[in-house]
Amino acid sequence: MEDRLQKANDGAYNNLLIVALTLLAVYLVVSGFSKSKKQTYLDTAGTDTNTQQAQALRDAMNRSGVGMLMSVDGTDVDLIFQTAQQIKDYSAVADSYRVLYGSELTLDLQSELSRTDLQKFYDIIYKRGSNPTVPTTPTGGTSSNYTKQVKAKQTVNLRVFDKPQNILRQAKAGEVIGTYDGEADLTVTGKKERFVIVKTPHWFDFLYDVKVYVHKGSVTIS
């Protein structure tokens, strides 16, 4: 009986050891991949514009260079605006920032900037076109529609302005989404369709607006 218990204990111990070693191996592989990816970004920082812009934004928000002091070491707002003027692909800059610093650029900007400055940052990017494949200025539409309300006729996706393939949230039928701000032809689901650009209160902080795309056939403008 004692031999059986001993064998059972030994077997359980061996199984736990195998599981622990497997988890350690997975961790080392993932960690090594993350480090190598980060090193790749650092190696190309001298020539990659997106990485340079990500670093500039981080320097502006974390002036001491010490991550733990980011919330107390001041923010160089002018540098952030200067960098925003140069950004052509915000999504790529955000990807570089995530790899380099392990945090989300959008969330850090929200934390470091006032609502007014954050809105100005987005306005600068949108004006220049943060994604070359997305028209960020109104194309067509009726000038008399500006400032009119846009209401959902049915459940409709609110698509991220600088990356319309992504959905911010859904609006339900009858919901007033926001105010009209132009129109654009986009290819999102494989065919070109007409979308309305809408200024809508930010879902997380209703004290400032963001721009979204909504399918024109799914809304009314009045």
Phi and psi restraints in degrees (value plus and minus 20) as a CYANA .aco file:
   2 GLU   PHI     -83.8   -43.8
   2 GLU   PSI     -56.6   -16.6
   3 ASP   PHI     -83.7   -43.7
   3 ASP   PSI     -59.8   -19.8
   4 ARG   PHI     -85.3   -45.3
   4 ARG   PSI     -63.0   -23.0
   5 LEU   PHI     -82.9   -42.9
   5 LEU   PSI     -60.5   -20.5
   6 GLN   PHI     -83.8   -43.8
   6 GLN   PSI     -62.5   -22.5
   7 LYS   PHI     -84.9   -44.9
   7 LYS   PSI     -59.7   -19.7
   8 ALA   PHI     -83.9   -43.9
   8 ALA   PSI     -63.2   -23.2
   9 ASN   PHI     -84.2   -44.2
   9 ASN   PSI     -61.9   -21.9
  10 ASP   PHI     -83.2   -43.2
  10 ASP   PSI     -60.1   -20.1
  11 GLY   PHI     -84.7   -44.7
  11 GLY   PSI     -62.9   -22.9
  12 ALA   PHI     -83.8   -43.8
  12 ALA   PSI     -61.0   -21.0
  13 TYR   PHI     -82.9   -42.9
  13 TYR   PSI     -63.8   -23.8
  14 ASN   PHI     -83.1   -43.1
  14 ASN   PSI     -59.9   -19.9
  15 ASN   PHI     -83.8   -43.8
  15 ASN   PSI     -63.0   -23.0
  16 LEU   PHI     -83.3   -43.3
  16 LEU   PSI     -59.1   -19.1
  17 LEU   PHI     -84.4   -44.4
  17 LEU   PSI     -61.7   -21.7
  18 ILE   PHI     -83.4   -43.4
  18 ILE   PSI     -64.1   -24.1
  19 VAL   PHI     -81.6   -41.6
  19 VAL   PSI     -64.3   -24.3
  20 ALA   PHI     -82.9   -42.9
  20 ALA   PSI     -63.3   -23.3
  21 LEU   PHI     -86.4   -46.4
  21 LEU   PSI     -56.7   -16.7
  22 THR   PHI     -84.5   -44.5
  22 THR   PSI     -65.6   -25.6
  23 LEU   PHI     -82.7   -42.7
  23 LEU   PSI     -59.5   -19.5
  24 LEU   PHI     -83.6   -43.6
  24 LEU   PSI     -61.7   -21.7
  25 ALA   PHI     -83.6   -43.6
  25 ALA   PSI     -63.2   -23.2
  26 VAL   PHI     -81.8   -41.8
  26 VAL   PSI     -63.9   -23.9
  27 TYR   PHI     -80.1   -40.1
  27 TYR   PSI     -64.6   -24.6
  28 LEU   PHI     -84.9   -44.9
  28 LEU   PSI     -58.5   -18.5
  29 VAL   PHI     -85.4   -45.4
  29 VAL   PSI     -68.5   -28.5
  30 VAL   PHI     -83.7   -43.7
  30 VAL   PSI     -63.9   -23.9
  31 SER   PHI     -82.2   -42.2
  31 SER   PSI     -63.0   -23.0
  32 GLY   PHI     -84.1   -44.1
  32 GLY   PSI     -58.2   -18.2
  33 PHE   PHI     -84.7   -44.7
  33 PHE   PSI     -63.7   -23.7
  34 SER   PHI     -82.1   -42.1
  34 SER   PSI     -62.8   -22.8
  35 LYS   PHI     -86.1   -46.1
  35 LYS   PSI     -60.8   -20.8
  36 SER   PHI     -86.9   -46.9
  36 SER   PSI     -56.5   -16.5
  37 LYS   PHI     -86.4   -46.4
  37 LYS   PSI     -62.6   -22.6
  38 LYS   PHI     -82.6   -42.6
  38 LYS   PSI     -61.4   -21.4
  39 GLN   PHI     -84.0   -44.0
  39 GLN   PSI     -55.9   -15.9
  40 THR   PHI     -81.2   -41.2
  40 THR   PSI     -63.4   -23.4
  41 TYR   PHI     -83.1   -43.1
  41 TYR   PSI     -62.1   -22.1
  42 LEU   PHI     -86.7   -46.7
  42 LEU   PSI     -58.5   -18.5
  43 ASP   PHI     -85.4   -45.4
  43 ASP   PSI     -51.2   -11.2
  44 THR   PHI    -119.1   -79.1
  44 THR   PSI     -13.8    26.2
  45 ALA   PHI     -79.1   -39.1
  45 ALA   PSI     -50.2   -10.2
  46 GLY   PHI     -88.7   -48.7
  46 GLY   PSI     -42.6    -2.6
  47 THR   PHI    -140.4  -100.4
  47 THR   PSI     -36.2     3.8
  48 ASP   PHI    -111.2   -71.2
  48 ASP   PSI      94.0   134.0
  49 THR   PHI     -83.8   -43.8
  49 THR   PSI     -60.6   -20.6
  50 ASN   PHI     -82.3   -42.3
  50 ASN   PSI     -61.5   -21.5
  51 THR   PHI     -86.4   -46.4
  51 THR   PSI     -61.0   -21.0
  52 GLN   PHI     -81.2   -41.2
  52 GLN   PSI     -61.3   -21.3
  53 GLN   PHI     -89.2   -49.2
  53 GLN   PSI     -56.9   -16.9
  54 ALA   PHI     -82.4   -42.4
  54 ALA   PSI     -62.4   -22.4
  55 GLN   PHI     -86.0   -46.0
  55 GLN   PSI     -59.0   -19.0
  56 ALA   PHI     -84.3   -44.3
  56 ALA   PSI     -61.5   -21.5
  57 LEU   PHI     -85.3   -45.3
  57 LEU   PSI     -60.3   -20.3
  58 ARG   PHI     -84.7   -44.7
  58 ARG   PSI     -63.2   -23.2
  59 ASP   PHI     -79.8   -39.8
  59 ASP   PSI     -57.2   -17.2
  60 ALA   PHI     -89.9   -49.9
  60 ALA   PSI     -53.4   -13.4
  61 MET   PHI    -109.8   -69.8
  61 MET   PSI     -43.6    -3.6
  62 ASN   PHI    -148.8  -108.8
  62 ASN   PSI      52.2    92.2
  63 ARG   PHI     -85.4   -45.4
  63 ARG   PSI     -47.7    -7.7
  64 SER   PHI     -98.7   -58.7
  64 SER   PSI     -40.5    -0.5
  65 GLY   PHI      63.1   103.1
  65 GLY   PSI     -22.2    17.8
  66 VAL   PHI    -120.8   -80.8
  66 VAL   PSI      94.9   134.9
  67 GLY   PHI     -75.2   -35.2
  67 GLY   PSI     -58.1   -18.1
  68 MET   PHI     -86.6   -46.6
  68 MET   PSI     -40.1    -0.1
  69 LEU   PHI    -119.1   -79.1
  69 LEU   PSI     -12.5    27.5
  70 MET   PHI     -77.1   -37.1
  70 MET   PSI     -57.2   -17.2
  71 SER   PHI    -100.3   -60.3
  71 SER   PSI     -27.1    12.9
  72 VAL   PHI    -147.9  -107.9
  72 VAL   PSI     -24.6    15.4
  73 ASP   PHI    -116.3   -76.3
  73 ASP   PSI      -6.0    34.0
  74 GLY   PHI      66.4   106.4
  74 GLY   PSI     139.6   179.6
  75 THR   PHI    -150.0  -110.0
  75 THR   PSI     109.6   149.6
  76 ASP   PHI    -108.2   -68.2
  76 ASP   PSI      68.4   108.4
  77 VAL   PHI     -84.3   -44.3
  77 VAL   PSI     -57.9   -17.9
  78 ASP   PHI     -81.1   -41.1
  78 ASP   PSI     -61.2   -21.2
  79 LEU   PHI     -85.2   -45.2
  79 LEU   PSI     -56.9   -16.9
  80 ILE   PHI     -82.7   -42.7
  80 ILE   PSI     -64.3   -24.3
  81 PHE   PHI     -87.0   -47.0
  81 PHE   PSI     -59.5   -19.5
  82 GLN   PHI     -82.2   -42.2
  82 GLN   PSI     -61.1   -21.1
  83 THR   PHI     -87.5   -47.5
  83 THR   PSI     -59.4   -19.4
  84 ALA   PHI     -78.3   -38.3
  84 ALA   PSI     -55.9   -15.9
  85 GLN   PHI     -81.6   -41.6
  85 GLN   PSI     -45.4    -5.4
  86 GLN   PHI    -115.2   -75.2
  86 GLN   PSI     -33.8     6.2
  87 ILE   PHI     -92.4   -52.4
  87 ILE   PSI     106.7   146.7
  88 LYS   PHI    -127.9   -87.9
  88 LYS   PSI     -45.4    -5.4
  89 ASP   PHI    -158.9  -118.9
  89 ASP   PSI      70.0   110.0
  90 TYR   PHI     -81.3   -41.3
  90 TYR   PSI     -57.2   -17.2
  91 SER   PHI     -81.4   -41.4
  91 SER   PSI     -61.5   -21.5
  92 ALA   PHI     -87.6   -47.6
  92 ALA   PSI     -58.2   -18.2
  93 VAL   PHI     -84.3   -44.3
  93 VAL   PSI     -62.9   -22.9
  94 ALA   PHI     -84.1   -44.1
  94 ALA   PSI     -57.0   -17.0
  95 ASP   PHI     -84.0   -44.0
  95 ASP   PSI     -64.8   -24.8
  96 SER   PHI     -81.3   -41.3
  96 SER   PSI     -63.2   -23.2
  97 TYR   PHI     -81.2   -41.2
  97 TYR   PSI     -62.4   -22.4
  98 ARG   PHI     -82.5   -42.5
  98 ARG   PSI     -63.2   -23.2
  99 VAL   PHI     -88.9   -48.9
  99 VAL   PSI     -61.9   -21.9
 100 LEU   PHI     -91.7   -51.7
 100 LEU   PSI     -58.2   -18.2
 101 TYR   PHI    -140.6  -100.6
 101 TYR   PSI     -25.2    14.8
 102 GLY   PHI      49.1    89.1
 102 GLY   PSI       3.5    43.5
 103 SER   PHI    -162.5  -122.5
 103 SER   PSI     148.9   188.9
 104 GLU   PHI    -111.5   -71.5
 104 GLU   PSI     106.5   146.5
 105 LEU   PHI     -79.3   -39.3
 105 LEU   PSI     -65.1   -25.1
 106 THR   PHI     -80.2   -40.2
 106 THR   PSI     -63.2   -23.2
 107 LEU   PHI     -87.5   -47.5
 107 LEU   PSI     -58.8   -18.8
 108 ASP   PHI     -86.4   -46.4
 108 ASP   PSI     -59.3   -19.3
 109 LEU   PHI     -83.8   -43.8
 109 LEU   PSI     -61.7   -21.7
 110 GLN   PHI     -82.2   -42.2
 110 GLN   PSI     -54.4   -14.4
 111 SER   PHI     -95.5   -55.5
 111 SER   PSI     -55.1   -15.1
 112 GLU   PHI    -112.9   -72.9
 112 GLU   PSI     -43.5    -3.5
 113 LEU   PHI    -125.2   -85.2
 113 LEU   PSI     131.3   171.3
 114 SER   PHI     -90.7   -50.7
 114 SER   PSI     145.8   185.8
 115 ARG   PHI     -80.0   -40.0
 115 ARG   PSI     -60.6   -20.6
 116 THR   PHI     -84.6   -44.6
 116 THR   PSI     -65.2   -25.2
 117 ASP   PHI     -88.5   -48.5
 117 ASP   PSI     -55.6   -15.6
 118 LEU   PHI     -84.9   -44.9
 118 LEU   PSI     -62.7   -22.7
 119 GLN   PHI     -83.2   -43.2
 119 GLN   PSI     -59.7   -19.7
 120 LYS   PHI     -83.7   -43.7
 120 LYS   PSI     -60.7   -20.7
 121 PHE   PHI     -78.3   -38.3
 121 PHE   PSI     -68.5   -28.5
 122 TYR   PHI     -85.4   -45.4
 122 TYR   PSI     -58.7   -18.7
 123 ASP   PHI     -81.9   -41.9
 123 ASP   PSI     -59.5   -19.5
 124 ILE   PHI     -83.0   -43.0
 124 ILE   PSI     -65.7   -25.7
 125 ILE   PHI     -84.3   -44.3
 125 ILE   PSI     -67.2   -27.2
 126 TYR   PHI     -82.6   -42.6
 126 TYR   PSI     -58.0   -18.0
 127 LYS   PHI     -84.0   -44.0
 127 LYS   PSI     -57.4   -17.4
 128 ARG   PHI    -104.7   -64.7
 128 ARG   PSI     -39.8     0.2
 129 GLY   PHI      70.8   110.8
 129 GLY   PSI      70.2   110.2
 130 SER   PHI     -94.2   -54.2
 130 SER   PSI     -35.8     4.2
 131 ASN   PHI    -154.8  -114.8
 131 ASN   PSI      91.2   131.2
 132 PRO   PHI     -77.2   -37.2
 132 PRO   PSI     -40.9    -0.9
 133 THR   PHI    -106.2   -66.2
 133 THR   PSI     -24.2    15.8
 134 VAL   PHI    -137.4   -97.4
 134 VAL   PSI     101.4   141.4
 135 PRO   PHI     -89.4   -49.4
 135 PRO   PSI     102.3   142.3
 136 THR   PHI    -127.0   -87.0
 136 THR   PSI     -12.0    28.0
 137 THR   PHI    -138.7   -98.7
 137 THR   PSI     129.0   169.0
 138 PRO   PHI     -77.0   -37.0
 138 PRO   PSI     113.5   153.5
 139 THR   PHI    -138.8   -98.8
 139 THR   PSI      80.4   120.4
 140 GLY   PHI      67.2   107.2
 140 GLY   PSI    -175.7  -135.7
 141 GLY   PHI      67.6   107.6
 141 GLY   PSI     154.0   194.0
 142 THR   PHI    -129.3   -89.3
 142 THR   PSI     106.3   146.3
 143 SER   PHI     -80.4   -40.4
 143 SER   PSI     -49.6    -9.6
 144 SER   PHI     -90.4   -50.4
 144 SER   PSI     -32.4     7.6
 145 ASN   PHI    -100.3   -60.3
 145 ASN   PSI     -37.6     2.4
 146 TYR   PHI     -79.4   -39.4
 146 TYR   PSI     116.8   156.8
 147 THR   PHI      57.3    97.3
 147 THR   PSI     -24.1    15.9
 148 LYS   PHI     -95.1   -55.1
 148 LYS   PSI     138.3   178.3
 149 GLN   PHI    -101.9   -61.9
 149 GLN   PSI     123.1   163.1
 150 VAL   PHI    -130.5   -90.5
 150 VAL   PSI     102.4   142.4
 151 LYS   PHI    -140.9  -100.9
 151 LYS   PSI     120.7   160.7
 152 ALA   PHI     -95.0   -55.0
 152 ALA   PSI     108.6   148.6
 153 LYS   PHI    -103.5   -63.5
 153 LYS   PSI     -43.6    -3.6
 154 GLN   PHI    -173.6  -133.6
 154 GLN   PSI     156.5   196.5
 155 THR   PHI     -80.1   -40.1
 155 THR   PSI     107.6   147.6
 156 VAL   PHI    -160.1  -120.1
 156 VAL   PSI     124.4   164.4
 157 ASN   PHI    -100.7   -60.7
 157 ASN   PSI     115.7   155.7
 158 LEU   PHI    -117.0   -77.0
 158 LEU   PSI      91.7   131.7
 159 ARG   PHI    -115.5   -75.5
 159 ARG   PSI     120.4   160.4
 160 VAL   PHI     -79.2   -39.2
 160 VAL   PSI     113.4   153.4
 161 PHE   PHI     -83.9   -43.9
 161 PHE   PSI     -63.0   -23.0
 162 ASP   PHI    -109.8   -69.8
 162 ASP   PSI     -22.0    18.0
 163 LYS   PHI    -174.6  -134.6
 163 LYS   PSI      56.9    96.9
 164 PRO   PHI     -83.8   -43.8
 164 PRO   PSI     -31.4     8.6
 165 GLN   PHI     -87.8   -47.8
 165 GLN   PSI     -41.2    -1.2
 166 ASN   PHI    -115.7   -75.7
 166 ASN   PSI     124.7   164.7
 167 ILE   PHI    -126.3   -86.3
 167 ILE   PSI     104.7   144.7
 168 LEU   PHI     -93.0   -53.0
 168 LEU   PSI     -69.2   -29.2
 169 ARG   PHI    -190.0  -150.0
 169 ARG   PSI    -198.2  -158.2
 170 GLN   PHI    -133.2   -93.2
 170 GLN   PSI     122.6   162.6
 171 ALA   PHI    -124.7   -84.7
 171 ALA   PSI     120.0   160.0
 172 LYS   PHI    -109.3   -69.3
 172 LYS   PSI     141.0   181.0
 173 ALA   PHI     -75.4   -35.4
 173 ALA   PSI     112.3   152.3
 174 GLY   PHI      71.2   111.2
 174 GLY   PSI     -31.1     8.9
 175 GLU   PHI     -95.6   -55.6
 175 GLU   PSI     114.1   154.1
 176 VAL   PHI    -100.5   -60.5
 176 VAL   PSI      92.5   132.5
 177 ILE   PHI     -98.7   -58.7
 177 ILE   PSI     -61.1   -21.1
 178 GLY   PHI     144.9   184.9
 178 GLY   PSI    -173.7  -133.7
 179 THR   PHI    -127.5   -87.5
 179 THR   PSI     125.3   165.3
 180 TYR   PHI     -83.9   -43.9
 180 TYR   PSI     117.5   157.5
 181 ASP   PHI    -161.7  -121.7
 181 ASP   PSI       5.4    45.4
 182 GLY   PHI     100.9   140.9
 182 GLY   PSI    -196.1  -156.1
 183 GLU   PHI    -161.6  -121.6
 183 GLU   PSI     140.6   180.6
 184 ALA   PHI    -175.0  -135.0
 184 ALA   PSI     129.2   169.2
 185 ASP   PHI    -115.0   -75.0
 185 ASP   PSI     100.9   140.9
 186 LEU   PHI    -147.1  -107.1
 186 LEU   PSI     129.5   169.5
 187 THR   PHI    -127.7   -87.7
 187 THR   PSI      80.9   120.9
 188 VAL   PHI    -131.6   -91.6
 188 VAL   PSI     -62.2   -22.2
 189 THR   PHI    -132.5   -92.5
 189 THR   PSI       9.6    49.6
 190 GLY   PHI      80.5   120.5
 190 GLY   PSI     -32.7     7.3
 191 LYS   PHI    -159.4  -119.4
 191 LYS   PSI     131.9   171.9
 192 LYS   PHI     -94.4   -54.4
 192 LYS   PSI     110.3   150.3
 193 GLU   PHI    -157.4  -117.4
 193 GLU   PSI     142.3   182.3
 194 ARG   PHI    -111.1   -71.1
 194 ARG   PSI     110.7   150.7
 195 PHE   PHI    -144.1  -104.1
 195 PHE   PSI     129.3   169.3
 196 VAL   PHI    -118.3   -78.3
 196 VAL   PSI     116.1   156.1
 197 ILE   PHI    -109.8   -69.8
 197 ILE   PSI     106.5   146.5
 198 VAL   PHI    -146.1  -106.1
 198 VAL   PSI     114.8   154.8
 199 LYS   PHI    -108.0   -68.0
 199 LYS   PSI      99.4   139.4
 200 THR   PHI    -150.1  -110.1
 200 THR   PSI     126.7   166.7
 201 PRO   PHI     -78.5   -38.5
 201 PRO   PSI     116.9   156.9
 202 HIS   PHI     -80.8   -40.8
 202 HIS   PSI     113.3   153.3
 203 TRP   PHI     -83.7   -43.7
 203 TRP   PSI     -43.8    -3.8
 204 PHE   PHI    -117.2   -77.2
 204 PHE   PSI     -49.0    -9.0
 205 ASP   PHI    -162.2  -122.2
 205 ASP   PSI      83.3   123.3
 206 PHE   PHI     -97.4   -57.4
 206 PHE   PSI     -13.4    26.6
 207 LEU   PHI    -108.6   -68.6
 207 LEU   PSI     -22.7    17.3
 208 TYR   PHI    -165.2  -125.2
 208 TYR   PSI     138.8   178.8
 209 ASP   PHI    -122.1   -82.1
 209 ASP   PSI     135.2   175.2
 210 VAL   PHI    -148.1  -108.1
 210 VAL   PSI     141.5   181.5
 211 LYS   PHI    -119.1   -79.1
 211 LYS   PSI     121.8   161.8
 212 VAL   PHI    -157.6  -117.6
 212 VAL   PSI     143.2   183.2
 213 TYR   PHI    -123.9   -83.9
 213 TYR   PSI     117.1   157.1
 214 VAL   PHI    -151.9  -111.9
 214 VAL   PSI     125.1   165.1
 215 HIS   PHI     -84.0   -44.0
 215 HIS   PSI     108.8   148.8
 216 LYS   PHI     -82.6   -42.6
 216 LYS   PSI     -55.7   -15.7
 217 GLY   PHI     -89.9   -49.9
 217 GLY   PSI     -29.7    10.3
 218 SER   PHI    -123.1   -83.1
 218 SER   PSI     -15.2    24.8
 219 VAL   PHI    -155.6  -115.6
 219 VAL   PSI     143.5   183.5
 220 THR   PHI    -137.1   -97.1
 220 THR   PSI     132.5   172.5
 221 ILE   PHI    -142.5  -102.5
 221 ILE   PSI      98.4   138.4
